[in-house]
Amino acid sequence: MKPVAQGQLDMEGALTARDRVGIQDFVLLDETTEPAFLSNLKKRFSKDLIYTYIGTLLVSVNPYKELDIYNKTQMELYMGVNFFELPPHIYALADNAYHTMLTEFNNHFILISGESGAGKTEASKKILQYYAVSCPSTTLLNTVRDKMLMSNPVLEGDAVGGHILNYLLEKSRVVHQNHGERNFHIFYQLVGGGEEDLLHQLGLERDCQHYNYLTQGDCAIVSSINDKNDWKTVKNAMQIIDIDEINTNHLFRIVASVLHLGNVQFDSDSKGHATLNNNAELRWVSNLLGVDAHSLQEGLTYRKIEAKQDQVLCPFTIDHAIYARDALAKAMYGHTFTWLVNRINESMENKDHSRKTVIGLLDIYGFEVFYVNRHKLADKMTRKTLERGDFRLLHYAGEVTYCVVGFLDKNNDLLYRNIKDLMCQSKNAIVRECFSTVDADSRRRPETVATQFKSSLLKLTEILMAKEAWYIRCLKSNENKQPGQFDEALIRHQVKYLGLMEHLRVRRAGFAYRRKYEVFLKRYKPLCPATWPHWRGVPADGVEVLVQHLGYLPDEYKMGRTKIFIRHPRTLYATEDAYEKCKHELATRLQAKYKGYKAKGEFRKQKEAATKIETCWRGVQARKEREKRAWAVKVIKKFIKGYMTRGQAKNTDNSEYLAFVRQNYLNKLKDNLPKTVLDKTTWLAPPHVLAETSEILRKLHYRLMVRKYVRGITPQKKAQLQLKFVTSSIFKGKKDSYPQSVAQPFVDTRISEQDINMRVLQMIRNEHIKYSVPVIKYDRNGFKPRPRQLILTHTAAYLIEEAKIKQRVLYTSLKGISVSNLTDGIIVFHITCEDPKQKGDLVMQCDHLFEFLTKLSFIANKQNAIKVVQGSIMIEIQAGKESAVDFSAGQEPMVYKAKNGHLMVVATRARTR
C-alpha cells in the first residue's frame, strides 16, 4: 500500500491535470464572484461539458442535444471510483450515493431541482439507467428495474426503491398552461402517435391545434420531442408494468375524454345562464366515459342543491360552467394518475423484507416567475384582504407579483356532487373505481388546494429528514430549447434562485464534512497502529492521533466539541481510499488467523472423535469376528457330514447339504438358460438328485420360449412365414440359390401403380392387380432380351412394354412352370398352344424369382405346376416347333444364343455356407 501522503499527492495531481477546460469544481475558483461563476460555466458548456461540481453538489446545464457520455463504457468507468477521481458526471454522484449507502448502511436521497425544461426528468432517467447496469443482478431485481425504467414515460414520479410516490401533481396544467409550456406529454403523444383506428375510435384528429387544452402555451410542437416515438415507448411501457389491454384502452379513453371536454363550449341564454347548443364534443365525452349524455350536460350547466328532503337545480353562468368543466377534467386526470401510480407500485412491490436501506430519487420543480402567478398558500387573514388587488412578495431569488383574480376559486378545487355521482356510474372501470373511492356521501367541505399542498409537503419533508441528501441543480441554457445557446441572463437568474453562489461560499468558507469522534474512529482506526485494534482512551484523543498519523495539515481539519470537521472532500476521499486498501489486508489477516484457529480446534475434535470411534469399532469387530468363526465351524461340520451322506435318503444330516446343492444348481441354471428355441445343447447338466426336476424345468422353459416366440409374431410376419414355407416346400434342396433367399423378406409388389402406364391400367381396370415385377423377356426367335413389366392379376399374367400389353397368359392356359437347379433367374412359362399362330412358351429372367413364383403359386394355385429341372428345359416356340434352354455352371453369369440354336444360360456356382 502507498503511503497516505503520497496517495493525496497523486490525487491532487490528477485533479489538476484534468481541469483543462474551466474548473471542474467551483470550490477551486480563484474568485467566488458571480461573473467568475458564470464565465466558468459558459466555458465548460461551450465544450459540451455540462456537469460541474460545487463540492459534492452537481450542477447540470441542459444542452438540448444528445451527448455520447451515457453509454455502458462510461457507466463502467465510474463504477466504484472515488468521487473526484474522474471528471464531473451524474454517474459519479449516483455511484457515490450507492456505495456510501452500502458502507454506512443508512438511507439516502438524491434531490434534483430546477425549472421546467432544465432536464430534471432526464437526469432521473440517467440515474435509474446507471443503477440498472451497476447494481447486482437477479431475476426479480431485473424485473423491478425494467418496470421502474419503463414507468418513467408513463408517469412523472419519485422512485424510492421499488415504490413510486407522487407529490404535488400539477393538475392545473391539464386546463391551463403558461406561455412556452406544454400540457402533460400523454396528450400530445396520443394525438401525434396514436394509430388511425385508435384515433377514429376515440373521435380524435391528428392535430394538436384542434384542442383548447393543448394550445394555451403556444408550444404544442417542440423540435426536441418526438411524440410519435414516445407514443410507442408508452405502449411498450404499459405492457412491461403489467397494465392489460382492457385497462390500457380505458386509460386512453379517459385521456381522449379530457381533450373532448376542453372543446366543450357554452353559450348564454337571455337570462345569462350557460347552455350547450353543439353537443358533438359532449356526446364523445359521454361515449368514452360510458355515462348518460343528458346527465352529463345537466352536471356541467346546473348545480344540484339539497335542502332537507328537496333538491333544487341552480343554473350556472358561463364562468361557472367553464369552472365545472375544468374541475371535472382535472379531477379525472388526477384520480387516474393516482390509480396508475398504485397499479405500478403493486407490480413492483418489494417482497424481500431483509432489505434495510434505500436511495430515494426526488424530481422537484424549482422557482419560476410566470406571466401570471397565482399563489395558493393563503391563510384566513390573508384571504380576507386579497380581494383588493395585486400584491408582491420579496422572495430571496427576486420579486414576484401575484394577481388575486380567481384566487379563492383556484384554492377551492371543488367538484360538484352531482358530477361525482355521475362518474361513479361510469361504464369505464377505471373512472368508476377512482370516483367510488371518494366519499360521495360526506357532507364535509373538500380539502382546499392549500391544505393538500401543505399535507403533501409535510409527508415529503418527513421522508427526506430521515435520509442523507445528495443534490443535483439543473439549469436551462436558453428559453428556446436550442442546442449551443447560452443565455447569460437566464442562467444568472437560475443561479441566483437556486442559491448556488451561497452554497459555493459556504463550501469555501466552511468544512465540507463532519462526523462524530466515535463514528470516525470506529471506521478509520485500522489506518493507524496506535488506534488498532482498540483505542483505550477518549475518542477525541484517538481521532487526533489518527489524523496526525494520516498526515492531515492544520488547515484541512478542526477538532470540535463532539465532532471532527474536514474542510475538503478530497481529504476525506483520500482517507477513504486508504481505508479501502487497508480493509482488504485486514480481512486477509483476520481470515487467516480465524481459519488457523478454526482448523486447530476442528483437528483436535476430529482426533478425539477418531480415537473414541476406533476403540468402539475394534471392540465391535472383535465380537463379530468371534461370532463369525463359531458359526463357520458349525456350518463346515454340517456341510462335511451332509456331503458324506449325500447318497442316502433325505435326513437331518444331509437335508441342508441337499438344499444347498439344489439352490446352487438352480442359481447357475438361472444364469445359463438357453436363449433361443433352436438351442438344444446348452442345458446345464444336473446333479443326480435333481435329474427329474431338471428335465421338467427344461420342457417348461422350451415351451415358454415357444409361446413367447409365437405371441411375438405379427400378422405381417405370419404372412411372410406362410409365403416362405411355400417357397421352402417348392425349392428347398432343389435350387442352388434358395439358401441365400431365405433371409430376404418378400414385399407386396416390386412396381407401384404410379410406375405403370395409365393406358395399361385402363385396359386391365376390371382386374385387380395382385403383384408386379420387372423382368427380361427373351424373344422366341433369336432370344433377344427385352425389358418388360410382368403384372399378375387374379385371372392372368400380363407382359407389358410401356403402354402396350405384349402378351396375356391366362392361368388356365398355363400348363407348367420350369426353372433350373442352378443360381440363375430364368423362368419358363409352358403355355398350351392349339393354334399355330398362337405364341408359344414364355422365357424370362427375374431377379426376384422365389418371391415372384411364390406369389404366382398363391394367386394362380400353381404350387404343383412348378418344376426344378437339371440340364435343359424344352420349350415350344409355337405349335409343332420346339427349342431348348441349356444350363451350365461357370465363373461369370451369361445368357446367349448357342450355335445349336438353343438359349445358353451360364450360372455362377452356389456359395457354400
URZI-V117397 format. One record per residue. N is the residue number from 0. SS is DSSP state (hx for helix, st for strand, lp for the rest). PSI is psi as a letter, one per 40 degrees, with the letter a starting at -180 (none if undefined). NEAR is the number of other ideal C-beta (glycine too) atoms within 8 Angstrom. Layout:
N|SS|PSI|NEAR, N|SS|PSI|NEAR
This chain:
0|lp|h|6, 1|lp|i|6, 2|lp|i|6, 3|hx|d|12, 4|hx|d|7, 5|hx|d|8, 6|hx|d|12, 7|hx|d|12, 8|hx|d|8, 9|hx|d|9, 10|hx|d|15, 11|hx|d|9, 12|hx|d|8, 13|hx|d|9, 14|hx|d|12, 15|hx|d|7, 16|hx|d|7, 17|hx|e|9, 18|lp|g|10, 19|lp|d|4, 20|lp|g|7, 21|lp|a|10, 22|lp|h|9, 23|lp|e|12, 24|st|h|12, 25|hx|d|14, 26|hx|d|11, 27|hx|e|7, 28|lp|i|11, 29|lp|d|3, 30|lp|h|5, 31|lp|f|9, 32|lp|i|6, 33|hx|d|8, 34|hx|d|6, 35|hx|d|11, 36|hx|d|15, 37|hx|d|12, 38|hx|d|8, 39|hx|d|13, 40|hx|d|15, 41|hx|d|11, 42|hx|d|10, 43|hx|d|13, 44|hx|d|13, 45|hx|d|7, 46|lp|f|7, 47|lp|f|7, 48|lp|g|11, 49|lp|e|10, 50|st|h|11, 51|st|i|15, 52|st|i|14, 53|st|g|12, 54|lp|b|9, 55|lp|e|11, 56|st|h|10, 57|st|h|14, 58|st|h|13, 59|st|h|15, 60|st|h|10, 61|st|h|13, 62|lp|e|11, 63|lp|f|9, 64|lp|i|7, 65|lp|h|3, 66|lp|i|8, 67|lp|g|5, 68|lp|e|6, 69|lp|f|8, 70|lp|i|7, 71|hx|d|6, 72|hx|d|6, 73|hx|d|11, 74|hx|d|13, 75|hx|d|7, 76|hx|d|9, 77|hx|e|12, 78|lp|h|8, 79|lp|f|4, 80|lp|i|10, 81|lp|i|8, 82|lp|d|10, 83|lp|e|10, 84|lp|d|8, 85|lp|i|8, 86|lp|i|7, 87|lp|h|10, 88|lp|i|11, 89|hx|d|13, 90|hx|d|12, 91|hx|d|13, 92|hx|d|14, 93|hx|d|14, 94|hx|d|14, 95|hx|d|11, 96|hx|d|12, 97|hx|d|12, 98|hx|d|9, 99|hx|d|10, 100|hx|d|14, 101|hx|d|8, 102|hx|d|6, 103|hx|e|6, 104|lp|f|7, 105|lp|i|8, 106|lp|i|11, 107|st|i|15, 108|st|i|15, 109|st|h|15, 110|st|h|11, 111|st|h|13, 112|st|i|12, 113|st|i|15, 114|lp|i|11, 115|lp|h|6, 116|lp|e|7, 117|lp|e|13, 118|lp|f|11, 119|hx|d|13, 120|hx|d|9, 121|hx|d|8, 122|hx|d|14, 123|hx|d|13, 124|hx|d|10, 125|hx|d|12, 126|hx|d|12, 127|hx|d|14, 128|hx|d|10, 129|hx|d|14, 130|hx|d|12, 131|hx|d|10, 132|hx|d|8, 133|hx|d|10, 134|lp|i|9, 135|lp|i|4, 136|lp|h|5, 137|lp|i|6, 138|hx|d|5, 139|hx|d|8, 140|hx|d|10, 141|hx|d|9, 142|hx|d|8, 143|hx|d|11, 144|hx|d|12, 145|hx|d|9, 146|hx|d|15, 147|hx|d|13, 148|hx|d|11, 149|hx|e|13, 150|hx|e|14, 151|hx|d|13, 152|hx|d|8, 153|hx|d|12, 154|lp|i|11, 155|lp|g|5, 156|lp|a|10, 157|st|h|11, 158|st|h|11, 159|st|g|11, 160|lp|b|8, 161|lp|f|9, 162|st|i|10, 163|st|h|13, 164|st|h|9, 165|lp|h|10, 166|lp|h|10, 167|lp|f|6, 168|lp|h|8, 169|lp|g|6, 170|hx|d|10, 171|hx|d|8, 172|hx|d|10, 173|hx|d|12, 174|lp|e|9, 175|lp|h|7, 176|lp|i|9, 177|lp|i|9, 178|lp|h|7, 179|lp|e|7, 180|lp|i|9, 181|lp|i|11, 182|lp|a|11, 183|lp|i|8, 184|hx|d|10, 185|hx|d|9, 186|hx|d|15, 187|hx|d|14, 188|hx|d|14, 189|hx|d|14, 190|hx|d|17, 191|hx|d|11, 192|hx|e|11, 193|lp|i|14, 194|lp|i|5, 195|hx|d|6, 196|hx|d|6, 197|hx|d|9, 198|hx|d|12, 199|hx|d|7, 200|hx|d|6, 201|hx|e|13, 202|lp|f|9, 203|lp|i|10, 204|lp|i|6, 205|lp|g|7, 206|lp|h|6, 207|hx|d|12, 208|hx|e|7, 209|hx|e|6, 210|lp|h|12, 211|hx|d|7, 212|hx|e|13, 213|hx|e|15, 214|lp|e|10, 215|lp|d|8, 216|lp|e|12, 217|lp|f|7, 218|lp|f|10, 219|lp|d|10, 220|lp|h|5, 221|lp|h|7, 222|lp|d|5, 223|lp|e|6, 224|lp|h|8, 225|lp|g|5, 226|hx|d|12, 227|hx|d|9, 228|hx|d|8, 229|hx|d|13, 230|hx|d|13, 231|hx|d|9, 232|hx|d|10, 233|hx|d|12, 234|hx|d|9, 235|hx|d|9, 236|hx|d|13, 237|hx|d|11, 238|hx|d|8, 239|hx|d|9, 240|lp|f|14, 241|lp|f|8, 242|lp|h|10, 243|lp|i|6, 244|hx|d|5, 245|hx|d|7, 246|hx|d|11, 247|hx|d|11, 248|hx|d|8, 249|hx|d|12, 250|hx|d|13, 251|hx|d|12, 252|hx|d|12, 253|hx|d|16, 254|hx|d|11, 255|hx|d|14, 256|hx|d|13, 257|hx|d|14, 258|hx|d|14, 259|hx|d|14, 260|hx|d|12, 261|hx|d|13, 262|lp|e|10, 263|lp|h|12, 264|lp|i|6, 265|lp|i|13, 266|st|i|9, 267|st|h|9, 268|lp|a|7, 269|lp|d|3, 270|lp|e|5, 271|lp|e|7, 272|lp|i|10, 273|st|h|14, 274|st|i|9, 275|lp|h|12, 276|lp|d|5, 277|lp|h|6, 278|lp|e|9, 279|hx|d|6, 280|hx|d|12, 281|hx|d|14, 282|hx|d|9, 283|hx|d|13, 284|hx|d|13, 285|hx|d|12, 286|hx|d|8, 287|hx|d|14, 288|hx|e|15, 289|lp|f|9, 290|lp|i|12, 291|lp|h|8, 292|hx|d|10, 293|hx|d|6, 294|hx|d|9, 295|hx|d|14, 296|hx|d|11, 297|hx|d|10, 298|hx|d|13, 299|hx|e|16, 300|hx|e|13, 301|st|i|10, 302|st|h|11, 303|st|h|11, 304|st|h|8, 305|st|h|7, 306|st|h|7, 307|lp|b|4, 308|lp|e|3, 309|st|i|6, 310|st|h|7, 311|st|h|8, 312|st|h|9, 313|st|h|8, 314|st|i|10, 315|lp|i|13, 316|lp|i|10, 317|hx|d|11, 318|hx|d|6, 319|hx|d|10, 320|hx|d|13, 321|hx|d|9, 322|hx|d|9, 323|hx|d|15, 324|hx|d|13, 325|hx|d|11, 326|hx|d|13, 327|hx|d|14, 328|hx|d|14, 329|hx|d|13, 330|hx|d|12, 331|hx|d|14, 332|hx|d|13, 333|hx|d|10, 334|hx|d|12, 335|hx|d|13, 336|hx|d|11, 337|hx|d|11, 338|hx|d|11, 339|hx|d|12, 340|hx|d|12, 341|hx|d|8, 342|hx|d|12, 343|hx|d|14, 344|hx|d|11, 345|hx|d|7, 346|hx|e|9, 347|lp|e|14, 348|lp|h|8, 349|lp|h|10, 350|lp|e|5, 351|lp|g|6, 352|lp|e|5, 353|lp|e|4, 354|lp|h|8, 355|lp|d|4, 356|lp|i|10, 357|lp|i|10, 358|st|h|13, 359|st|i|14, 360|st|h|13, 361|st|h|11, 362|st|h|11, 363|st|i|9, 364|st|i|9, 365|lp|a|12, 366|lp|h|8, 367|lp|h|7, 368|lp|h|6, 369|lp|i|6, 370|lp|d|4, 371|lp|h|6, 372|lp|h|9, 373|lp|h|9, 374|lp|h|8, 375|lp|e|9, 376|lp|g|7, 377|lp|h|10, 378|lp|a|6, 379|hx|d|5, 380|hx|d|6, 381|hx|d|8, 382|hx|d|11, 383|hx|d|7, 384|hx|e|7, 385|hx|d|11, 386|hx|e|6, 387|hx|d|5, 388|lp|a|4, 389|lp|i|7, 390|st|i|8, 391|st|h|8, 392|st|h|8, 393|st|g|4, 394|st|i|9, 395|lp|d|4, 396|lp|e|9, 397|st|i|8, 398|st|h|7, 399|st|h|9, 400|st|h|8, 401|st|h|11, 402|lp|h|9, 403|lp|e|10, 404|lp|h|4, 405|lp|e|6, 406|hx|d|14, 407|hx|d|8, 408|hx|d|7, 409|hx|d|11, 410|hx|d|12, 411|hx|d|9, 412|lp|f|13, 413|lp|h|6, 414|lp|h|10, 415|lp|i|11, 416|hx|d|7, 417|hx|d|11, 418|hx|d|13, 419|hx|d|12, 420|hx|d|9, 421|hx|d|13, 422|hx|d|16, 423|hx|e|10, 424|lp|e|8, 425|lp|i|12, 426|lp|e|7, 427|lp|h|12, 428|hx|d|9, 429|hx|d|12, 430|hx|d|16, 431|hx|d|13, 432|hx|d|9, 433|hx|d|14, 434|hx|e|14, 435|hx|d|8, 436|lp|d|5, 437|lp|h|8, 438|lp|g|4, 439|lp|d|10, 440|lp|e|4, 441|lp|h|5, 442|lp|e|3, 443|lp|i|4, 444|lp|h|2, 445|lp|i|8, 446|lp|h|6, 447|lp|i|9, 448|hx|d|10, 449|hx|d|10, 450|hx|d|8, 451|hx|d|10, 452|hx|d|11, 453|hx|d|9, 454|hx|d|9, 455|hx|d|10, 456|hx|d|10, 457|hx|d|8, 458|hx|d|9, 459|hx|d|11, 460|hx|d|8, 461|hx|d|8, 462|hx|d|12, 463|hx|d|12, 464|hx|e|6, 465|lp|e|6, 466|lp|i|12, 467|st|h|8, 468|st|i|8, 469|st|i|12, 470|st|h|10, 471|st|h|14, 472|st|h|12, 473|st|h|15, 474|st|i|15, 475|st|h|16, 476|lp|d|13, 477|lp|i|11, 478|lp|d|7, 479|lp|e|5, 480|lp|f|10, 481|lp|h|7, 482|lp|i|6, 483|lp|e|6, 484|lp|h|8, 485|lp|g|10, 486|lp|h|10, 487|hx|d|8, 488|hx|d|6, 489|hx|d|11, 490|hx|d|16, 491|hx|d|10, 492|hx|d|10, 493|hx|d|14, 494|hx|d|14, 495|hx|d|11, 496|hx|d|12, 497|lp|e|13, 498|lp|f|9, 499|hx|d|13, 500|hx|d|11, 501|hx|d|7, 502|hx|d|10, 503|hx|d|14, 504|hx|d|9, 505|hx|d|8, 506|hx|d|12, 507|hx|d|8, 508|hx|d|5, 509|lp|a|7, 510|lp|h|9, 511|lp|e|11, 512|st|h|9, 513|st|i|8, 514|st|i|8, 515|st|i|7, 516|hx|d|13, 517|hx|d|7, 518|hx|d|8, 519|hx|d|12, 520|hx|d|14, 521|hx|d|6, 522|hx|d|7, 523|hx|e|11, 524|hx|d|13, 525|hx|e|10, 526|hx|e|14, 527|lp|h|12, 528|lp|d|5, 529|lp|d|8, 530|lp|e|11, 531|lp|h|9, 532|lp|e|4, 533|lp|h|4, 534|lp|h|9, 535|lp|e|3, 536|lp|a|6, 537|lp|h|5, 538|hx|d|10, 539|hx|d|8, 540|hx|d|8, 541|hx|d|14, 542|hx|d|13, 543|hx|d|9, 544|hx|d|11, 545|hx|d|16, 546|hx|d|10, 547|hx|d|8, 548|hx|d|10, 549|hx|e|12, 550|lp|f|8, 551|lp|h|10, 552|lp|i|5, 553|hx|d|5, 554|hx|e|4, 555|hx|e|9, 556|st|i|12, 557|st|i|7, 558|st|h|8, 559|lp|a|8, 560|lp|d|3, 561|lp|e|5, 562|st|i|9, 563|st|h|13, 564|st|h|11, 565|st|h|14, 566|lp|d|11, 567|lp|h|9, 568|hx|d|12, 569|hx|d|11, 570|hx|d|14, 571|hx|d|11, 572|hx|d|13, 573|hx|d|12, 574|hx|d|12, 575|hx|d|9, 576|hx|d|11, 577|hx|d|13, 578|hx|d|12, 579|hx|d|8, 580|hx|d|9, 581|hx|d|11, 582|hx|d|9, 583|hx|d|8, 584|hx|d|9, 585|hx|d|9, 586|hx|d|8, 587|hx|d|8, 588|hx|d|8, 589|hx|d|8, 590|hx|d|8, 591|hx|d|8, 592|hx|d|8, 593|hx|d|8, 594|hx|d|8, 595|hx|d|8, 596|hx|d|8, 597|hx|d|8, 598|hx|d|8, 599|hx|d|8, 600|hx|d|8, 601|hx|d|8, 602|hx|d|8, 603|hx|d|8, 604|hx|d|8, 605|hx|d|8, 606|hx|d|8, 607|hx|d|8, 608|hx|d|8, 609|hx|d|8, 610|hx|d|8, 611|hx|d|8, 612|hx|d|8, 613|hx|d|8, 614|hx|d|8, 615|hx|d|8, 616|hx|d|8, 617|hx|d|8, 618|hx|d|8, 619|hx|d|8, 620|hx|d|8, 621|hx|d|8, 622|hx|d|8, 623|hx|d|8, 624|hx|d|8, 625|hx|d|8, 626|hx|d|8, 627|hx|d|8, 628|hx|d|8, 629|hx|d|8, 630|hx|d|8, 631|hx|d|8, 632|hx|d|8, 633|hx|d|8, 634|hx|d|8, 635|hx|d|8, 636|hx|d|8, 637|hx|d|10, 638|hx|d|11, 639|hx|d|8, 640|hx|d|11, 641|hx|d|15, 642|hx|d|8, 643|hx|d|6, 644|lp|f|11, 645|lp|d|11, 646|lp|e|3, 647|lp|i|7, 648|lp|i|3, 649|lp|h|6, 650|lp|a|8, 651|lp|d|3, 652|lp|d|7, 653|lp|e|12, 654|hx|d|10, 655|hx|d|9, 656|hx|d|14, 657|hx|d|12, 658|hx|d|8, 659|hx|d|10, 660|hx|d|12, 661|hx|d|11, 662|hx|d|8, 663|hx|d|8, 664|hx|d|13, 665|hx|d|8, 666|hx|d|8, 667|hx|d|9, 668|hx|d|11, 669|hx|d|7, 670|hx|e|6, 671|lp|f|7, 672|lp|i|7, 673|lp|i|10, 674|lp|d|4, 675|lp|i|6, 676|lp|d|7, 677|lp|e|4, 678|lp|h|8, 679|lp|e|5, 680|lp|e|4, 681|lp|e|6, 682|lp|h|8, 683|lp|h|9, 684|lp|h|3, 685|lp|i|9, 686|lp|i|7, 687|hx|d|5, 688|hx|e|8, 689|hx|e|11, 690|hx|d|9, 691|hx|d|6, 692|hx|d|9, 693|hx|d|13, 694|hx|d|8, 695|hx|d|8, 696|hx|d|9, 697|hx|d|9, 698|hx|d|8, 699|hx|d|8, 700|hx|d|10, 701|hx|d|10, 702|hx|d|8, 703|hx|d|8, 704|hx|d|11, 705|hx|d|9, 706|hx|d|8, 707|hx|d|8, 708|hx|d|9, 709|hx|d|7, 710|hx|d|6, 711|lp|e|6, 712|lp|h|8, 713|lp|i|6, 714|hx|d|5, 715|hx|d|6, 716|hx|d|8, 717|hx|d|9, 718|hx|d|8, 719|hx|d|10, 720|hx|d|9, 721|hx|d|8, 722|hx|d|12, 723|hx|d|10, 724|hx|d|8, 725|hx|d|12, 726|hx|d|14, 727|hx|d|10, 728|hx|d|7, 729|hx|d|13, 730|hx|e|10, 731|lp|h|8, 732|lp|e|4, 733|lp|d|8, 734|lp|h|11, 735|lp|d|9, 736|lp|e|12, 737|hx|d|14, 738|hx|d|7, 739|hx|e|9, 740|hx|e|9, 741|lp|d|8, 742|lp|e|4, 743|lp|h|6, 744|lp|i|4, 745|lp|i|9, 746|lp|i|6, 747|lp|d|3, 748|lp|i|9, 749|lp|e|9, 750|lp|h|10, 751|lp|i|6, 752|hx|d|6, 753|hx|d|4, 754|hx|e|5, 755|lp|h|14, 756|lp|i|8, 757|hx|d|6, 758|hx|d|7, 759|hx|d|14, 760|hx|d|10, 761|hx|d|7, 762|hx|d|7, 763|lp|f|12, 764|lp|d|6, 765|lp|e|3, 766|lp|h|9, 767|lp|h|5, 768|st|h|12, 769|st|d|8, 770|st|i|13, 771|st|i|11, 772|st|i|13, 773|st|h|10, 774|st|i|13, 775|st|h|10, 776|st|h|13, 777|st|h|13, 778|lp|i|8, 779|lp|d|11, 780|lp|h|5, 781|lp|e|5, 782|lp|f|12, 783|lp|h|6, 784|st|h|9, 785|st|h|9, 786|st|h|7, 787|st|i|13, 788|st|h|12, 789|st|h|15, 790|st|h|14, 791|st|h|13, 792|st|a|12, 793|lp|e|6, 794|lp|d|6, 795|st|i|9, 796|st|h|14, 797|st|h|14, 798|st|h|15, 799|st|h|14, 800|st|h|9, 801|lp|b|5, 802|lp|e|6, 803|st|i|7, 804|st|h|10, 805|st|d|8, 806|st|h|8, 807|st|h|8, 808|st|h|13, 809|st|i|8, 810|hx|d|12, 811|hx|d|4, 812|hx|e|8, 813|st|h|15, 814|st|e|7, 815|st|i|8, 816|st|h|14, 817|st|i|12, 818|st|i|14, 819|st|i|15, 820|lp|e|10, 821|lp|a|12, 822|lp|e|10, 823|lp|i|12, 824|lp|f|7, 825|st|h|14, 826|st|h|15, 827|st|h|14, 828|st|h|11, 829|st|h|11, 830|st|h|13, 831|lp|h|5, 832|lp|h|11, 833|lp|d|5, 834|lp|h|6, 835|lp|d|7, 836|lp|e|4, 837|lp|i|9, 838|lp|i|8, 839|lp|a|13, 840|lp|i|11, 841|st|h|12, 842|st|h|13, 843|st|i|14, 844|st|h|12, 845|lp|h|13, 846|lp|e|6, 847|lp|f|8, 848|hx|d|11, 849|hx|d|11, 850|hx|d|11, 851|hx|d|13, 852|hx|d|14, 853|hx|d|13, 854|hx|d|13, 855|hx|d|13, 856|hx|d|14, 857|hx|d|9, 858|hx|d|11, 859|hx|e|10, 860|lp|f|7, 861|lp|f|11, 862|hx|d|9, 863|hx|e|4, 864|hx|e|10, 865|st|h|13, 866|st|h|8, 867|st|h|12, 868|st|i|10, 869|lp|i|6, 870|lp|c|5, 871|st|i|9, 872|st|h|11, 873|st|h|7, 874|st|i|13, 875|st|h|12, 876|st|d|10, 877|st|i|12, 878|lp|h|10, 879|lp|e|4, 880|st|h|8, 881|st|i|7, 882|st|a|11, 883|st|i|10, 884|st|h|14, 885|st|i|11, 886|st|i|15, 887|st|i|8, 888|st|i|7, 889|st|a|9, 890|lp|d|3, 891|lp|h|6, 892|lp|h|9, 893|st|i|8, 894|st|h|13, 895|st|i|7, 896|st|h|8, 897|lp|i|9, 898|lp|d|3, 899|lp|e|4, 900|lp|e|6, 901|lp|i|11, 902|st|h|14, 903|st|h|11, 904|st|h|14, 905|st|h|11, 906|st|i|14, 907|st|i|9, 908|lp|i|7, 909|lp|i|10, 910|lp|h|5, 911|lp|h|3, 912|lp|none|3
